[in-house]
Amino acid sequence: MNTIHALHLAQSIITGAAKLYAIGGEIFTATAILWTLNMLASLIRRVYQAGHAVGYIFYRYIRPTLARIDWRDVAITIGQGLLAVAVGTYLAGKYTGQGIYSLSDWLAQHWPTRPNTEPATIAQAVKETGATVERCLTLNAAQLLRADGMSQRRIAATLGITRYQVRKQLAIA
């Protein structure tokens, strides 16, 4: 009988421990819920205090200052400022563009590869090289002159175009 009494006693101890564990879990859950609610209440209280302080400062100092401002004058000033910025931007773009175009024109007139002689017409170039009509119909002037052994610089000087344009025409062939 000792074993049956021992098993019965062990079962009672296990049942009691399980009940204690369940009660402890419920106490822990209730504590966690109450702790969370307390933290939420504290957060709400602090947000309220911060809003109260901001509202006090706004209504005490900022609102009277804003009430003294004539907002029509502010709108006119901002409008005139935006108009001045727009006009200034337009004029800056206009003068920058004019400067770039005049610099580009000056560079075109003074660039080292610009021909020094007066530009010859294609008819004069054909006359000088003695090209036949068939060759003139199939090739352009730069290709004709290159076929006769002229350098790119000399072709550019003869035709009155830049060396870049000569290279471009020769690349087409």
Secondary structure, 3 states (H helix, E strand, C coil): CHHHHHHHHHHHHHHHHHHHHHHHHHHHHHHHHHHHHHHHHHHHHHHHHHHHHHHHHHHHHHHHHHHHCCHHHHHHHHHHHHHHHHHHHHHHHHHHHHHHHHHHHHHHHHCCCCCCCCCCCHHHHHHHHCCCHHHHHHCCHHHHHHHCCCCHHHHHHHHCCCHHHHHHHHHHC
